[in-house]
Amino acid sequence: MEDARKESESRSERLEDIFAALEKKRNHLIAWDEKTVRQLLEYVKVLSGEKLLVIFKGGMEREVTMS
């Protein structure tokens, strides 16, 4: 049980690090890395013309507003 909790915390911390890095790159062009994207994402759902719901492997979700 403790191992599962530690793994979940580690995954959450890693995702927060990823979100922080992506936020810093928001207005900068970056290279698309298909392999990395496929490792991190389960799928992306379009909610509206301005909003996406990004579902990461492991079930974490993040709503993103496009600008």
Rosetta blueprint (number, residue, H / E / L):
1 M L
2 E H
3 D H
4 A H
5 R H
6 K H
7 E H
8 S H
9 E H
10 S H
11 R H
12 S H
13 E H
14 R H
15 L H
16 E H
17 D H
18 I H
19 F H
20 A H
21 A H
22 L H
23 E H
24 K H
25 K L
26 R L
27 N L
28 H L
29 L L
30 I L
31 A L
32 W L
33 D L
34 E H
35 K H
36 T H
37 V H
38 R H
39 Q H
40 L H
41 L E
42 E E
43 Y E
44 V E
45 K E
46 V E
47 L L
48 S L
49 G L
50 E L
51 K E
52 L E
53 L E
54 V E
55 I E
56 F E
57 K L
58 G L
59 G L
60 M L
61 E E
62 R E
63 E E
64 V E
65 T E
66 M L
67 S L
